[in-house]
């Protein structure tokens, strides 16, 4: 919730900064990969890169917060208790604090046009501040026809998909495929090390155990890299290695928000041809909580990070309150026949996740209403009159040619 809230503020300030530079095209953009001009700009590329690193740290540090503390008692008895490691908890707090600082500095540096996440409120604000002007004779042109000249156009039965409408959608899908290939490759490397390097600390069980391993157990196949005699530098080194491995997953899931938000903007726009019409003044949580795609992404992000934690675990072991060992475990539990490992489970889940959102991005809406996908200039061209509740359709305004736009009542 902290990272999502900070991301909302940072996204709004970045959107306003791009609008002030006349570079804002869509209501939804890749927040960490889109920057305003100037390295010193709080919404520029430098601080956006820092925000990306802090986001990865905030997810990775949670893997180190809890550890097992072995309490020595009267020999030969001993006991284990759950302990909290202070350094990872401090890293988590500092990462969240710095994200808040960057978001607030970006908010102070930009003139916020509107705090609403709705593309219609943003388009109206841009028109009000004369930062955008509607182009006439484009009432039937969708977002994919920006290069077409204005004039009469025949209504289309289907509209372009988000894949073709938003240029960054394809980059998101390809990045998710890259994450899958990366983790599948790491699983193959771990299996190779298990088979060929006898010096590696690993489980004694062979890779042919015909059992499906979802939760790692004592019989799971794994390789371990240990750092005995731990000091602060070794903890940081181990944590850095985990953050580098977890970084692609964190950034890939962050970029997948673009698909959900773009399709949600289009879903809201297409309600203008429904019975209830398009209501511009809505609760910002309403479209999120009523959209199945948003809910799937909301629950998939923690689930996939949890599955990552089952595949790449970083354990801190303590003795009488003092950290003694930090070890990185890569669970491989390979499958020659039926036994996929936890890392293969993660890859399968990512394949399902990517396939679902690829189908969402390739879906083509039906109907003559031109698709906008949150493209602000397209919305400005399609909506000729603004009101709290709008319908879109054929206008009977006594002109010698057919004209589409905002109508007072939807015709049957």
C-alpha positions as CSV (number, residue, x, y, z in Angstrom):
1,X,0.0,0.0,0.0
2,X,2.9,2.4,0.7
3,X,4.5,1.9,-2.6
4,X,1.2,2.1,-4.5
5,X,0.3,5.4,-2.7
6,X,3.7,6.9,-3.4
7,X,3.5,5.7,-7.0
8,X,0.2,7.5,-7.5
9,X,1.6,10.8,-6.3
10,X,4.7,10.3,-8.4
11,X,2.7,9.4,-11.5
12,X,0.4,12.5,-11.1
13,X,3.4,14.9,-10.8
14,X,5.2,13.3,-13.7
15,X,2.0,13.6,-15.8
16,X,1.8,17.3,-15.0
17,X,5.5,17.8,-15.8
18,X,5.1,16.2,-19.2
19,X,2.0,18.3,-19.9
20,X,4.0,21.5,-19.1
21,X,6.5,20.4,-21.7
22,X,3.7,19.6,-24.2
23,X,4.9,16.0,-24.3
24,X,2.0,14.3,-22.6
25,X,0.2,12.0,-25.1
26,X,-1.6,9.4,-23.0
27,X,-3.3,9.6,-19.6
28,X,-1.3,6.5,-18.5
29,X,2.5,6.2,-19.1
30,X,5.4,4.1,-17.9
31,X,6.1,6.0,-14.7
32,X,9.7,4.9,-14.1
33,X,10.7,4.8,-17.8
34,X,9.2,8.2,-18.8
35,X,10.9,11.3,-17.7
36,X,10.7,15.1,-17.9
37,X,13.6,17.1,-19.4
38,X,16.6,17.9,-17.2
39,X,18.8,15.8,-15.0
40,X,18.1,18.0,-12.0
41,X,14.4,17.9,-12.5
42,X,12.7,15.9,-9.7
43,X,10.6,14.2,-12.5
44,X,13.7,13.6,-14.7
45,X,15.5,10.5,-15.7
46,X,18.0,10.5,-12.8
47,X,15.5,10.5,-10.0
48,X,13.2,8.1,-11.9
49,X,16.1,5.7,-12.0
50,X,16.6,6.1,-8.3
51,X,12.9,5.5,-7.8
52,X,13.2,2.2,-9.7
53,X,16.2,1.1,-7.5
54,X,14.3,2.1,-4.3
55,X,11.2,0.1,-5.5
56,X,13.4,-3.0,-5.9
57,X,15.0,-2.5,-2.5
58,X,11.6,-2.1,-0.8
59,X,10.5,-5.5,-2.2
60,X,13.8,-7.3,-1.7
61,X,14.5,-6.2,1.9
62,X,11.4,-7.9,3.2
63,X,13.2,-11.3,2.6
64,X,15.8,-10.4,5.2
65,X,13.7,-9.0,8.0
66,X,12.8,-12.3,9.7
67,X,15.4,-14.9,10.6
68,X,15.9,-17.9,12.9
69,X,17.8,-17.3,16.1
70,X,19.4,-20.4,17.7
71,X,19.4,-20.0,21.5
72,X,22.1,-22.0,23.3
73,X,20.8,-23.5,26.5
74,X,22.2,-26.0,28.9
75,X,24.2,-28.5,26.7
76,X,23.2,-30.4,24.7
77,X,19.8,-28.6,24.5
78,X,19.1,-25.6,22.3
79,X,16.1,-23.8,21.0
80,X,15.2,-21.7,17.9
81,X,13.1,-18.6,17.9
82,X,11.9,-16.1,15.2
83,X,14.0,-12.9,15.3
84,X,13.9,-9.6,13.4
85,X,17.1,-8.4,11.7
86,X,17.5,-4.7,12.2
87,X,19.6,-3.8,9.1
88,X,17.1,-5.1,6.5
89,X,14.2,-3.4,8.4
90,X,16.2,-0.2,8.3
91,X,16.8,-0.5,4.6
92,X,13.1,-1.0,4.0
93,X,12.2,2.1,6.0
94,X,14.9,4.2,4.3
95,X,13.8,3.0,0.8
96,X,10.2,3.9,1.6
97,X,11.2,7.3,3.0
98,X,13.3,8.2,0.0
99,X,10.5,7.3,-2.3
100,X,8.2,9.7,-0.4
101,X,10.9,12.4,-0.6
102,X,11.3,12.0,-4.4
103,X,7.5,12.0,-4.9
104,X,7.0,15.1,-2.8
105,X,9.8,16.9,-4.6
106,X,8.3,16.1,-7.9
107,X,4.9,17.3,-6.7
108,X,6.4,20.6,-5.6
109,X,8.3,21.1,-8.9
110,X,5.3,20.5,-11.1
111,X,2.1,22.5,-11.5
112,X,-0.6,19.9,-10.8
113,X,-3.4,20.2,-13.3
114,X,-5.7,17.7,-11.6
115,X,-5.3,15.0,-8.9
116,X,-7.9,12.8,-10.7
117,X,-6.6,9.7,-12.5
118,X,-9.5,10.0,-15.1
119,X,-8.4,10.8,-18.6
120,X,-11.5,13.0,-19.0
121,X,-10.7,15.2,-16.1
122,X,-7.2,15.6,-17.4
123,X,-8.3,16.4,-21.0
124,X,-10.8,19.0,-19.6
125,X,-8.0,20.5,-17.6
126,X,-5.7,20.7,-20.6
127,X,-8.4,22.3,-22.7
128,X,-9.2,24.8,-19.8
129,X,-5.6,25.9,-19.6
130,X,-5.3,26.1,-23.4
131,X,-2.6,23.4,-23.4
132,X,-4.6,21.4,-26.0
133,X,-6.9,22.4,-28.8
134,X,-9.5,20.1,-30.4
135,X,-8.9,19.4,-34.1
136,X,-12.1,19.8,-36.2
137,X,-13.5,17.1,-38.6
138,X,-12.0,14.2,-36.6
139,X,-15.1,13.0,-34.8
140,X,-14.8,9.5,-36.2
141,X,-11.0,9.1,-36.1
142,X,-9.6,6.7,-33.5
143,X,-6.2,6.9,-31.8
144,X,-4.6,4.8,-34.5
145,X,-5.7,7.3,-37.2
146,X,-3.8,10.3,-35.9
147,X,-1.8,10.6,-39.2
148,X,-5.0,10.5,-41.3
149,X,-6.3,13.8,-42.7
150,X,-9.6,15.1,-41.3
151,X,-12.8,14.6,-43.2
152,X,-15.6,12.1,-43.6
153,X,-14.9,8.6,-42.3
154,X,-17.0,5.5,-42.5
155,X,-17.8,4.0,-39.0
156,X,-15.8,0.8,-38.3
157,X,-17.4,-2.3,-36.9
158,X,-14.3,-3.0,-34.8
159,X,-11.7,-0.8,-33.2
160,X,-7.9,-1.3,-32.9
161,X,-6.5,-3.1,-29.9
162,X,-4.4,-1.6,-27.1
163,X,-1.4,-3.4,-28.6
164,X,-1.6,-1.3,-31.8
165,X,-2.9,1.9,-30.1
166,X,-0.3,2.4,-27.4
167,X,3.4,2.0,-28.4
168,X,4.6,1.1,-24.9
169,X,2.2,-1.9,-24.6
170,X,4.4,-4.1,-26.8
171,X,7.5,-3.1,-24.8
172,X,5.7,-4.3,-21.6
173,X,4.8,-7.7,-23.1
174,X,8.4,-8.2,-24.4
175,X,9.8,-7.2,-21.1
176,X,7.6,-9.8,-19.3
177,X,8.8,-12.4,-21.8
178,X,12.4,-11.4,-21.0
179,X,11.7,-12.0,-17.3
180,X,10.5,-15.5,-18.1
181,X,13.5,-16.3,-20.2
182,X,15.8,-14.9,-17.4
183,X,14.4,-17.0,-14.7
184,X,14.2,-20.1,-16.8
185,X,17.8,-19.6,-17.7
186,X,18.7,-19.3,-14.0
187,X,16.9,-22.5,-13.3
188,X,18.9,-24.3,-16.0
189,X,22.2,-22.9,-14.7
190,X,21.3,-24.0,-11.1
191,X,20.5,-27.5,-12.4
192,X,23.8,-27.6,-14.3
193,X,25.7,-26.5,-11.2
194,X,23.9,-29.2,-9.2
195,X,24.9,-31.9,-11.7
196,X,28.5,-30.9,-12.4
197,X,30.1,-29.0,-9.5
198,X,30.7,-31.2,-6.5
199,X,32.1,-28.3,-4.4
200,X,28.7,-26.6,-4.3
201,X,26.6,-26.9,-1.2
202,X,23.5,-28.7,-2.4
203,X,20.8,-31.1,-1.3
204,X,21.7,-34.8,-1.4
205,X,18.5,-35.8,-3.2
206,X,18.8,-36.7,-6.9
207,X,17.0,-34.7,-9.6
208,X,14.8,-37.6,-10.6
209,X,12.5,-37.6,-7.6
210,X,9.0,-37.8,-9.3
211,X,7.3,-35.3,-7.0
212,X,5.8,-31.9,-7.6
213,X,7.4,-29.4,-5.3
214,X,5.5,-26.2,-4.7
215,X,6.7,-25.4,-1.2
216,X,10.4,-26.1,-0.6
217,X,11.0,-28.9,2.0
218,X,13.9,-30.8,3.3
219,X,13.7,-33.1,0.3
220,X,13.8,-30.2,-2.2
221,X,16.7,-29.9,-4.6
222,X,18.7,-26.8,-4.0
223,X,22.1,-25.2,-4.2
224,X,23.4,-22.8,-1.5
225,X,25.9,-20.0,-1.4
226,X,26.8,-19.3,2.3
227,X,28.6,-16.3,3.8
228,X,29.8,-17.5,7.3
229,X,31.2,-15.1,9.8
230,X,28.9,-12.4,8.6
231,X,29.6,-8.7,8.8
232,X,27.7,-5.7,7.5
233,X,29.5,-5.8,4.1
234,X,28.6,-9.4,3.5
235,X,25.0,-8.9,4.4
236,X,24.9,-6.0,1.9
237,X,26.6,-8.1,-0.7
238,X,24.1,-10.9,-0.3
239,X,21.2,-8.5,-0.3
240,X,22.5,-6.8,-3.4
241,X,22.7,-10.2,-5.2
242,X,19.1,-10.9,-4.3
243,X,18.0,-7.4,-5.4
244,X,19.6,-7.9,-8.8
245,X,17.8,-11.2,-9.3
246,X,14.4,-9.9,-8.1
247,X,14.7,-6.6,-9.9
248,X,13.4,-7.8,-13.3
249,X,10.3,-9.3,-11.7
250,X,9.6,-6.1,-9.7
251,X,10.0,-3.8,-12.8
252,X,8.1,-6.2,-15.1
253,X,5.1,-6.3,-12.7
254,X,5.3,-2.5,-12.4
255,X,5.2,-2.0,-16.2
256,X,2.3,-4.4,-16.5
257,X,0.2,-1.8,-14.7
258,X,0.3,0.1,-18.0
259,X,-1.9,-2.5,-19.8
260,X,-4.5,-2.5,-17.0
261,X,-4.7,1.3,-16.8
262,X,-4.9,1.8,-20.6
263,X,-7.6,-0.8,-21.0
264,X,-9.5,0.6,-18.0
265,X,-9.4,4.1,-19.6
266,X,-10.9,2.7,-22.8
267,X,-13.6,0.8,-20.8
268,X,-14.6,4.0,-19.1
269,X,-14.7,5.8,-22.4
270,X,-16.9,3.2,-24.1
271,X,-19.5,3.5,-21.3
272,X,-20.5,6.7,-23.2
273,X,-22.6,4.5,-25.5
274,X,-24.2,2.6,-22.7
275,X,-27.5,3.3,-21.0
276,X,-26.0,5.0,-18.0
277,X,-23.7,7.2,-20.0
278,X,-20.2,8.4,-19.1
279,X,-19.9,9.9,-15.7
280,X,-16.8,12.1,-15.4
281,X,-17.1,12.7,-11.6
282,X,-16.5,9.2,-10.1
283,X,-14.8,7.8,-7.1
284,X,-11.2,7.1,-8.1
285,X,-11.4,3.6,-6.4
286,X,-14.6,2.7,-8.2
287,X,-13.2,1.8,-11.6
288,X,-10.3,-0.1,-9.9
289,X,-12.5,-2.2,-7.7
290,X,-15.1,-3.0,-10.4
291,X,-12.5,-4.0,-13.0
292,X,-11.6,-7.7,-13.0
293,X,-8.2,-7.0,-14.7
294,X,-7.2,-4.5,-12.0
295,X,-8.1,-7.0,-9.2
296,X,-6.2,-9.8,-11.0
297,X,-3.1,-7.6,-11.1
298,X,-3.5,-6.4,-7.5
299,X,-3.5,-10.0,-6.2
300,X,-1.0,-11.4,-8.7
301,X,1.8,-9.0,-7.7
302,X,2.2,-10.2,-4.1
303,X,1.5,-13.8,-5.2
304,X,4.4,-13.7,-7.8
305,X,6.7,-12.1,-5.3
306,X,5.9,-14.8,-2.8
307,X,6.6,-17.5,-5.4
308,X,9.9,-15.7,-6.1
309,X,10.7,-16.0,-2.4
310,X,10.1,-19.8,-2.6
311,X,12.5,-20.0,-5.5
312,X,15.3,-17.7,-4.4
313,X,15.5,-17.6,-0.6
314,X,18.0,-15.6,1.3
315,X,18.3,-16.9,4.9
316,X,19.9,-15.1,7.9
317,X,20.9,-17.4,10.7
318,X,21.6,-16.0,14.2
319,X,23.1,-17.4,17.3
320,X,22.1,-15.9,20.6
321,X,21.0,-12.7,18.9
322,X,24.0,-12.3,16.7
323,X,24.0,-13.0,13.0
324,X,26.3,-15.8,12.1
325,X,25.4,-17.0,8.6
326,X,23.8,-15.5,5.5
327,X,23.0,-18.0,2.8
328,X,21.3,-17.8,-0.6
329,X,19.3,-20.9,-1.6
330,X,18.2,-21.6,-5.2
331,X,15.7,-24.4,-5.3
332,X,15.9,-26.4,-8.4
333,X,13.9,-29.7,-7.8
334,X,14.2,-30.6,-11.4
335,X,12.0,-32.4,-13.5
336,X,13.2,-35.1,-15.7
337,X,9.7,-36.4,-15.8
338,X,7.1,-34.9,-13.4
339,X,8.9,-32.9,-10.8
340,X,9.0,-29.2,-11.6
341,X,10.9,-27.0,-9.1
342,X,9.7,-23.9,-7.4
343,X,11.5,-21.8,-9.9
344,X,9.8,-23.6,-12.7
345,X,6.5,-23.0,-10.9
346,X,7.4,-19.3,-10.9
347,X,8.1,-19.4,-14.7
348,X,4.8,-21.2,-15.3
349,X,2.9,-18.6,-13.3
350,X,4.6,-15.8,-15.2
351,X,3.7,-17.5,-18.5
352,X,0.0,-17.6,-17.5
353,X,0.2,-14.0,-16.3
354,X,1.9,-12.8,-19.5
355,X,-0.5,-14.8,-21.7
356,X,-3.5,-13.3,-20.0
357,X,-2.4,-9.7,-20.3
358,X,-1.3,-10.3,-23.9
359,X,-4.8,-11.4,-24.7
360,X,-6.1,-8.3,-22.9
361,X,-3.8,-6.1,-25.0
362,X,-4.9,-7.8,-28.2
363,X,-8.6,-7.5,-27.6
364,X,-10.4,-5.3,-30.2
365,X,-13.5,-3.5,-29.0
366,X,-16.6,-3.8,-31.2
367,X,-18.8,-0.9,-32.2
368,X,-18.5,2.3,-34.2
369,X,-17.3,4.4,-31.2
370,X,-13.7,5.4,-32.0
371,X,-11.2,3.9,-29.6
372,X,-9.0,6.4,-27.5
373,X,-7.2,4.3,-24.9
374,X,-6.7,7.4,-22.8
375,X,-5.1,9.3,-25.7
376,X,-5.8,12.9,-24.7
377,X,-5.8,14.6,-28.2
378,X,-8.2,11.9,-29.4
379,X,-10.6,12.5,-26.5
380,X,-10.4,16.2,-27.1
381,X,-11.4,15.6,-30.8
382,X,-14.2,13.2,-30.0
383,X,-15.9,15.1,-27.1
384,X,-17.2,18.4,-28.5
385,X,-19.3,19.3,-25.4
386,X,-18.5,18.6,-21.8
387,X,-20.9,17.8,-19.0
388,X,-21.0,15.6,-15.8
389,X,-22.8,12.9,-17.7
390,X,-22.2,12.3,-21.4
391,X,-23.4,10.1,-24.2
392,X,-21.6,9.7,-27.5
393,X,-23.4,9.2,-30.8
394,X,-25.0,10.8,-33.9
395,X,-25.7,14.5,-33.4
396,X,-28.8,15.9,-34.9
397,X,-27.7,19.6,-35.1
398,X,-29.2,20.6,-38.5
399,X,-26.0,20.6,-40.4
400,X,-25.8,19.1,-44.0
401,X,-23.5,16.2,-43.0
402,X,-23.5,13.5,-40.3
403,X,-21.6,14.5,-37.2
404,X,-20.8,12.5,-34.1
405,X,-20.1,13.8,-30.6
406,X,-21.7,14.3,-27.3
407,X,-25.5,14.0,-27.3
408,X,-27.9,14.8,-24.5
409,X,-29.8,11.5,-24.7
410,X,-28.6,8.2,-26.2
411,X,-30.7,7.3,-29.2
412,X,-32.1,3.7,-29.3
